[in-house]
Amino acid sequence: DAIALVAAEDCVLVQAKDRTICGIVTATDLNDQFRLLAEPFLLVGEIERAVRHILHGKFSVTELEQAKAPGDSRTIAGIADLTLGEYVRLLQGDQRWRKLNLAVDRAEFCSGLDRVRELRNDVMHFNPDGLEPADMEFLREFTEFLRRLRTIGAV
């Protein structure tokens, strides 16, 4: 209820149980909180889209199917059907990595992508502690790395 008031009035005063004023919540406070909650989702989404772009059209459906875990019966029709972990599994082989024609270290790329996978699981399962500042910085840096790859035409 207070969010609508902050939006309309730019701030609300916080009252303690004894009815004394004990704080203030501003539109900036709400903006900061929204960014803390939304930024990890947005970064992971951008990373996933960038990786799909890099991988799009480079592999046959058979190769994509081989990236699934043994016993996984899902049907894979395209790159969007794979998970981040399956992207890592797909790219671990040198022959498949060469198909991307990226002048980037395969092990480093896969390691970074695997860390994104781990962080994505924390984000999507609403880890109550949120992400550590170092993890957020990693997501920002990996996102920027993928943007630069696209800018220089490497993908």
CNS distance restraints for C-alpha pairs under 8 A (distance, minus, plus):
assign (resid   1 and name CA) (resid   5 and name CA) 6.98 0.50 0.50
assign (resid   2 and name CA) (resid   6 and name CA) 6.13 0.50 0.50
assign (resid   2 and name CA) (resid  12 and name CA) 7.37 0.50 0.50
assign (resid   3 and name CA) (resid   7 and name CA) 6.11 0.50 0.50
assign (resid   3 and name CA) (resid  30 and name CA) 7.77 0.50 0.50
assign (resid   4 and name CA) (resid   8 and name CA) 6.17 0.50 0.50
assign (resid   5 and name CA) (resid   9 and name CA) 5.80 0.50 0.50
assign (resid   5 and name CA) (resid  10 and name CA) 7.59 0.50 0.50
assign (resid   5 and name CA) (resid  11 and name CA) 7.27 0.50 0.50
assign (resid   5 and name CA) (resid  12 and name CA) 6.87 0.50 0.50
assign (resid   6 and name CA) (resid  10 and name CA) 4.74 0.50 0.50
assign (resid   6 and name CA) (resid  11 and name CA) 4.58 0.50 0.50
assign (resid   6 and name CA) (resid  12 and name CA) 5.83 0.50 0.50
assign (resid   6 and name CA) (resid  25 and name CA) 7.43 0.50 0.50
assign (resid   6 and name CA) (resid  26 and name CA) 6.34 0.50 0.50
assign (resid   6 and name CA) (resid  27 and name CA) 5.90 0.50 0.50
assign (resid   7 and name CA) (resid  11 and name CA) 7.54 0.50 0.50
assign (resid   7 and name CA) (resid  27 and name CA) 6.55 0.50 0.50
assign (resid  10 and name CA) (resid  26 and name CA) 5.78 0.50 0.50
assign (resid  10 and name CA) (resid  27 and name CA) 5.32 0.50 0.50
assign (resid  11 and name CA) (resid  24 and name CA) 6.78 0.50 0.50
assign (resid  11 and name CA) (resid  25 and name CA) 5.43 0.50 0.50
assign (resid  11 and name CA) (resid  26 and name CA) 4.13 0.50 0.50
assign (resid  11 and name CA) (resid  27 and name CA) 6.08 0.50 0.50
assign (resid  12 and name CA) (resid  24 and name CA) 5.72 0.50 0.50
assign (resid  12 and name CA) (resid  25 and name CA) 5.37 0.50 0.50
assign (resid  12 and name CA) (resid  26 and name CA) 6.60 0.50 0.50
assign (resid  13 and name CA) (resid  21 and name CA) 6.64 0.50 0.50
assign (resid  13 and name CA) (resid  22 and name CA) 7.69 0.50 0.50
assign (resid  13 and name CA) (resid  23 and name CA) 5.90 0.50 0.50
assign (resid  13 and name CA) (resid  24 and name CA) 4.44 0.50 0.50
assign (resid  13 and name CA) (resid  25 and name CA) 6.43 0.50 0.50
assign (resid  14 and name CA) (resid  21 and name CA) 5.74 0.50 0.50
assign (resid  14 and name CA) (resid  22 and name CA) 5.67 0.50 0.50
assign (resid  14 and name CA) (resid  23 and name CA) 4.83 0.50 0.50
assign (resid  14 and name CA) (resid  24 and name CA) 5.42 0.50 0.50
assign (resid  14 and name CA) (resid  25 and name CA) 7.17 0.50 0.50
assign (resid  15 and name CA) (resid  19 and name CA) 5.34 0.50 0.50
assign (resid  15 and name CA) (resid  20 and name CA) 5.51 0.50 0.50
assign (resid  15 and name CA) (resid  21 and name CA) 4.52 0.50 0.50
assign (resid  15 and name CA) (resid  22 and name CA) 5.62 0.50 0.50
assign (resid  15 and name CA) (resid  23 and name CA) 7.11 0.50 0.50
assign (resid  16 and name CA) (resid  20 and name CA) 5.42 0.50 0.50
assign (resid  16 and name CA) (resid  21 and name CA) 6.20 0.50 0.50
assign (resid  16 and name CA) (resid  22 and name CA) 5.87 0.50 0.50
assign (resid  25 and name CA) (resid  29 and name CA) 6.07 0.50 0.50
assign (resid  25 and name CA) (resid  30 and name CA) 7.56 0.50 0.50
assign (resid  26 and name CA) (resid  30 and name CA) 6.57 0.50 0.50
assign (resid  27 and name CA) (resid  31 and name CA) 6.12 0.50 0.50
assign (resid  28 and name CA) (resid  32 and name CA) 6.06 0.50 0.50
assign (resid  29 and name CA) (resid  33 and name CA) 6.19 0.50 0.50
assign (resid  30 and name CA) (resid  34 and name CA) 6.03 0.50 0.50
assign (resid  31 and name CA) (resid  35 and name CA) 6.16 0.50 0.50
assign (resid  32 and name CA) (resid  36 and name CA) 6.25 0.50 0.50
assign (resid  33 and name CA) (resid  37 and name CA) 6.29 0.50 0.50
assign (resid  34 and name CA) (resid  38 and name CA) 5.82 0.50 0.50
assign (resid  35 and name CA) (resid  39 and name CA) 5.32 0.50 0.50
assign (resid  36 and name CA) (resid  40 and name CA) 7.54 0.50 0.50
assign (resid  37 and name CA) (resid  41 and name CA) 7.78 0.50 0.50
assign (resid  38 and name CA) (resid  42 and name CA) 6.25 0.50 0.50
assign (resid  39 and name CA) (resid  43 and name CA) 6.04 0.50 0.50
assign (resid  40 and name CA) (resid  44 and name CA) 6.09 0.50 0.50
assign (resid  40 and name CA) (resid 123 and name CA) 6.64 0.50 0.50
assign (resid  40 and name CA) (resid 136 and name CA) 6.99 0.50 0.50
assign (resid  40 and name CA) (resid 139 and name CA) 7.58 0.50 0.50
assign (resid  41 and name CA) (resid  45 and name CA) 6.08 0.50 0.50
assign (resid  41 and name CA) (resid 120 and name CA) 7.99 0.50 0.50
assign (resid  41 and name CA) (resid 123 and name CA) 6.76 0.50 0.50
assign (resid  41 and name CA) (resid 124 and name CA) 7.63 0.50 0.50
assign (resid  42 and name CA) (resid  46 and name CA) 6.16 0.50 0.50
assign (resid  43 and name CA) (resid  47 and name CA) 6.14 0.50 0.50
assign (resid  43 and name CA) (resid 139 and name CA) 6.42 0.50 0.50
assign (resid  43 and name CA) (resid 140 and name CA) 6.82 0.50 0.50
assign (resid  43 and name CA) (resid 143 and name CA) 6.60 0.50 0.50
assign (resid  44 and name CA) (resid  48 and name CA) 6.15 0.50 0.50
assign (resid  44 and name CA) (resid 116 and name CA) 7.29 0.50 0.50
assign (resid  44 and name CA) (resid 120 and name CA) 6.39 0.50 0.50
assign (resid  44 and name CA) (resid 139 and name CA) 7.28 0.50 0.50
assign (resid  45 and name CA) (resid  49 and name CA) 6.23 0.50 0.50
assign (resid  46 and name CA) (resid  50 and name CA) 6.11 0.50 0.50
assign (resid  46 and name CA) (resid 143 and name CA) 6.97 0.50 0.50
assign (resid  47 and name CA) (resid  51 and name CA) 6.14 0.50 0.50
assign (resid  47 and name CA) (resid 142 and name CA) 7.60 0.50 0.50
assign (resid  47 and name CA) (resid 143 and name CA) 5.69 0.50 0.50
assign (resid  47 and name CA) (resid 146 and name CA) 7.28 0.50 0.50
assign (resid  48 and name CA) (resid  52 and name CA) 6.17 0.50 0.50
assign (resid  48 and name CA) (resid  84 and name CA) 7.41 0.50 0.50
assign (resid  49 and name CA) (resid  53 and name CA) 6.17 0.50 0.50
assign (resid  50 and name CA) (resid  54 and name CA) 6.28 0.50 0.50
assign (resid  50 and name CA) (resid 146 and name CA) 6.54 0.50 0.50
assign (resid  50 and name CA) (resid 147 and name CA) 7.79 0.50 0.50
assign (resid  51 and name CA) (resid  55 and name CA) 6.18 0.50 0.50
assign (resid  51 and name CA) (resid 146 and name CA) 7.94 0.50 0.50
assign (resid  52 and name CA) (resid  56 and name CA) 5.69 0.50 0.50
assign (resid  52 and name CA) (resid  79 and name CA) 6.36 0.50 0.50
assign (resid  52 and name CA) (resid  80 and name CA) 6.64 0.50 0.50
assign (resid  53 and name CA) (resid 155 and name CA) 7.74 0.50 0.50
assign (resid  54 and name CA) (resid 100 and name CA) 7.27 0.50 0.50
assign (resid  54 and name CA) (resid 155 and name CA) 5.57 0.50 0.50
assign (resid  55 and name CA) (resid  59 and name CA) 7.33 0.50 0.50
assign (resid  55 and name CA) (resid  79 and name CA) 7.05 0.50 0.50
assign (resid  55 and name CA) (resid 100 and name CA) 7.13 0.50 0.50
assign (resid  56 and name CA) (resid  79 and name CA) 6.35 0.50 0.50
assign (resid  58 and name CA) (resid  99 and name CA) 6.48 0.50 0.50
assign (resid  58 and name CA) (resid 100 and name CA) 6.91 0.50 0.50
assign (resid  59 and name CA) (resid  63 and name CA) 5.95 0.50 0.50
assign (resid  59 and name CA) (resid  64 and name CA) 6.58 0.50 0.50
assign (resid  60 and name CA) (resid  64 and name CA) 6.34 0.50 0.50
assign (resid  61 and name CA) (resid  65 and name CA) 6.04 0.50 0.50
assign (resid  61 and name CA) (resid  76 and name CA) 6.90 0.50 0.50
assign (resid  61 and name CA) (resid  77 and name CA) 6.33 0.50 0.50
assign (resid  61 and name CA) (resid  78 and name CA) 6.46 0.50 0.50
assign (resid  62 and name CA) (resid  66 and name CA) 6.30 0.50 0.50
assign (resid  63 and name CA) (resid  67 and name CA) 6.74 0.50 0.50
assign (resid  63 and name CA) (resid  90 and name CA) 7.66 0.50 0.50
assign (resid  64 and name CA) (resid  68 and name CA) 7.41 0.50 0.50
assign (resid  64 and name CA) (resid  76 and name CA) 6.90 0.50 0.50
assign (resid  64 and name CA) (resid  78 and name CA) 7.30 0.50 0.50
assign (resid  64 and name CA) (resid  79 and name CA) 6.96 0.50 0.50
assign (resid  64 and name CA) (resid  82 and name CA) 7.61 0.50 0.50
assign (resid  64 and name CA) (resid  90 and name CA) 7.04 0.50 0.50
assign (resid  65 and name CA) (resid  75 and name CA) 7.69 0.50 0.50
assign (resid  65 and name CA) (resid  76 and name CA) 5.90 0.50 0.50
assign (resid  66 and name CA) (resid  90 and name CA) 7.59 0.50 0.50
assign (resid  67 and name CA) (resid  82 and name CA) 7.97 0.50 0.50
assign (resid  67 and name CA) (resid  86 and name CA) 5.26 0.50 0.50
assign (resid  67 and name CA) (resid  87 and name CA) 7.21 0.50 0.50
assign (resid  67 and name CA) (resid  89 and name CA) 5.57 0.50 0.50
assign (resid  67 and name CA) (resid  90 and name CA) 4.98 0.50 0.50
assign (resid  68 and name CA) (resid  72 and name CA) 6.30 0.50 0.50
assign (resid  68 and name CA) (resid  82 and name CA) 7.62 0.50 0.50
assign (resid  68 and name CA) (resid  86 and name CA) 5.91 0.50 0.50
assign (resid  68 and name CA) (resid  89 and name CA) 7.94 0.50 0.50
assign (resid  69 and name CA) (resid  86 and name CA) 7.73 0.50 0.50
assign (resid  76 and name CA) (resid  81 and name CA) 5.61 0.50 0.50
assign (resid  76 and name CA) (resid  82 and name CA) 7.26 0.50 0.50
assign (resid  77 and name CA) (resid  81 and name CA) 6.67 0.50 0.50
assign (resid  78 and name CA) (resid  82 and name CA) 7.70 0.50 0.50
assign (resid  82 and name CA) (resid  86 and name CA) 5.70 0.50 0.50
assign (resid  82 and name CA) (resid  87 and name CA) 6.63 0.50 0.50
assign (resid  83 and name CA) (resid  87 and name CA) 6.34 0.50 0.50
assign (resid  84 and name CA) (resid  88 and name CA) 6.45 0.50 0.50
assign (resid  84 and name CA) (resid 113 and name CA) 7.23 0.50 0.50
assign (resid  84 and name CA) (resid 114 and name CA) 7.31 0.50 0.50
assign (resid  84 and name CA) (resid 116 and name CA) 7.92 0.50 0.50
assign (resid  84 and name CA) (resid 117 and name CA) 5.57 0.50 0.50
assign (resid  85 and name CA) (resid  89 and name CA) 6.30 0.50 0.50
assign (resid  85 and name CA) (resid 114 and name CA) 6.54 0.50 0.50
assign (resid  85 and name CA) (resid 117 and name CA) 6.29 0.50 0.50
assign (resid  86 and name CA) (resid  90 and name CA) 5.93 0.50 0.50
assign (resid  87 and name CA) (resid  91 and name CA) 6.27 0.50 0.50
assign (resid  88 and name CA) (resid  92 and name CA) 6.19 0.50 0.50
assign (resid  88 and name CA) (resid 110 and name CA) 5.54 0.50 0.50
assign (resid  88 and name CA) (resid 113 and name CA) 6.60 0.50 0.50
assign (resid  88 and name CA) (resid 114 and name CA) 6.42 0.50 0.50
assign (resid  89 and name CA) (resid  93 and name CA) 7.88 0.50 0.50
assign (resid  90 and name CA) (resid  96 and name CA) 7.18 0.50 0.50
assign (resid  91 and name CA) (resid  96 and name CA) 5.90 0.50 0.50
assign (resid  91 and name CA) (resid  97 and name CA) 5.30 0.50 0.50
assign (resid  91 and name CA) (resid 106 and name CA) 7.69 0.50 0.50
assign (resid  91 and name CA) (resid 110 and name CA) 7.04 0.50 0.50
assign (resid  92 and name CA) (resid  96 and name CA) 7.60 0.50 0.50
assign (resid  92 and name CA) (resid  97 and name CA) 7.04 0.50 0.50
assign (resid  92 and name CA) (resid 106 and name CA) 7.46 0.50 0.50
assign (resid  92 and name CA) (resid 107 and name CA) 7.58 0.50 0.50
assign (resid  92 and name CA) (resid 110 and name CA) 7.01 0.50 0.50
assign (resid  93 and name CA) (resid  97 and name CA) 6.20 0.50 0.50
assign (resid  94 and name CA) (resid  98 and name CA) 6.23 0.50 0.50
assign (resid  94 and name CA) (resid 106 and name CA) 7.96 0.50 0.50
assign (resid  95 and name CA) (resid  99 and name CA) 6.91 0.50 0.50
assign (resid  96 and name CA) (resid 100 and name CA) 7.43 0.50 0.50
assign (resid  97 and name CA) (resid 101 and name CA) 7.41 0.50 0.50
assign (resid  97 and name CA) (resid 106 and name CA) 6.88 0.50 0.50
assign (resid  98 and name CA) (resid 102 and name CA) 7.42 0.50 0.50
assign (resid 100 and name CA) (resid 155 and name CA) 7.75 0.50 0.50
assign (resid 101 and name CA) (resid 154 and name CA) 7.94 0.50 0.50
assign (resid 102 and name CA) (resid 154 and name CA) 6.30 0.50 0.50
assign (resid 102 and name CA) (resid 155 and name CA) 7.30 0.50 0.50
assign (resid 103 and name CA) (resid 154 and name CA) 7.79 0.50 0.50
assign (resid 104 and name CA) (resid 108 and name CA) 7.91 0.50 0.50
assign (resid 104 and name CA) (resid 109 and name CA) 7.13 0.50 0.50
assign (resid 105 and name CA) (resid 109 and name CA) 6.17 0.50 0.50
assign (resid 106 and name CA) (resid 110 and name CA) 6.03 0.50 0.50
assign (resid 107 and name CA) (resid 111 and name CA) 5.93 0.50 0.50
assign (resid 108 and name CA) (resid 112 and name CA) 6.07 0.50 0.50
assign (resid 109 and name CA) (resid 113 and name CA) 6.12 0.50 0.50
assign (resid 110 and name CA) (resid 114 and name CA) 5.99 0.50 0.50
assign (resid 111 and name CA) (resid 115 and name CA) 6.29 0.50 0.50
assign (resid 112 and name CA) (resid 116 and name CA) 6.30 0.50 0.50
assign (resid 112 and name CA) (resid 142 and name CA) 7.38 0.50 0.50
assign (resid 113 and name CA) (resid 117 and name CA) 6.26 0.50 0.50
assign (resid 114 and name CA) (resid 118 and name CA) 6.41 0.50 0.50
assign (resid 115 and name CA) (resid 119 and name CA) 6.23 0.50 0.50
assign (resid 116 and name CA) (resid 120 and name CA) 5.85 0.50 0.50
assign (resid 116 and name CA) (resid 139 and name CA) 6.98 0.50 0.50
assign (resid 117 and name CA) (resid 121 and name CA) 6.39 0.50 0.50
assign (resid 118 and name CA) (resid 122 and name CA) 6.73 0.50 0.50
assign (resid 119 and name CA) (resid 123 and name CA) 6.22 0.50 0.50
assign (resid 119 and name CA) (resid 131 and name CA) 7.74 0.50 0.50
assign (resid 119 and name CA) (resid 135 and name CA) 7.48 0.50 0.50
assign (resid 120 and name CA) (resid 124 and name CA) 5.91 0.50 0.50
assign (resid 121 and name CA) (resid 125 and name CA) 5.88 0.50 0.50
assign (resid 122 and name CA) (resid 126 and name CA) 6.11 0.50 0.50
assign (resid 122 and name CA) (resid 127 and name CA) 5.18 0.50 0.50
assign (resid 122 and name CA) (resid 130 and name CA) 7.58 0.50 0.50
assign (resid 122 and name CA) (resid 131 and name CA) 7.58 0.50 0.50
assign (resid 123 and name CA) (resid 127 and name CA) 6.24 0.50 0.50
assign (resid 123 and name CA) (resid 130 and name CA) 7.21 0.50 0.50
assign (resid 123 and name CA) (resid 131 and name CA) 7.54 0.50 0.50
assign (resid 126 and name CA) (resid 130 and name CA) 7.25 0.50 0.50
assign (resid 127 and name CA) (resid 131 and name CA) 7.79 0.50 0.50
assign (resid 131 and name CA) (resid 135 and name CA) 5.99 0.50 0.50
assign (resid 131 and name CA) (resid 136 and name CA) 6.37 0.50 0.50
assign (resid 132 and name CA) (resid 136 and name CA) 6.40 0.50 0.50
assign (resid 133 and name CA) (resid 137 and name CA) 6.16 0.50 0.50
assign (resid 134 and name CA) (resid 138 and name CA) 6.17 0.50 0.50
assign (resid 135 and name CA) (resid 139 and name CA) 6.31 0.50 0.50
assign (resid 136 and name CA) (resid 140 and name CA) 6.26 0.50 0.50
assign (resid 137 and name CA) (resid 141 and name CA) 6.10 0.50 0.50
assign (resid 138 and name CA) (resid 142 and name CA) 6.02 0.50 0.50
assign (resid 139 and name CA) (resid 143 and name CA) 6.02 0.50 0.50
assign (resid 140 and name CA) (resid 144 and name CA) 6.17 0.50 0.50
assign (resid 141 and name CA) (resid 145 and name CA) 6.05 0.50 0.50
assign (resid 142 and name CA) (resid 146 and name CA) 6.29 0.50 0.50
assign (resid 143 and name CA) (resid 147 and name CA) 6.27 0.50 0.50
assign (resid 144 and name CA) (resid 148 and name CA) 6.18 0.50 0.50
assign (resid 145 and name CA) (resid 149 and name CA) 6.34 0.50 0.50
assign (resid 146 and name CA) (resid 150 and name CA) 6.37 0.50 0.50
assign (resid 147 and name CA) (resid 151 and name CA) 6.14 0.50 0.50
assign (resid 148 and name CA) (resid 152 and name CA) 6.11 0.50 0.50
assign (resid 149 and name CA) (resid 153 and name CA) 6.33 0.50 0.50
assign (resid 149 and name CA) (resid 154 and name CA) 5.17 0.50 0.50
assign (resid 149 and name CA) (resid 155 and name CA) 6.30 0.50 0.50
assign (resid 150 and name CA) (resid 154 and name CA) 5.86 0.50 0.50
assign (resid 150 and name CA) (resid 155 and name CA) 5.47 0.50 0.50
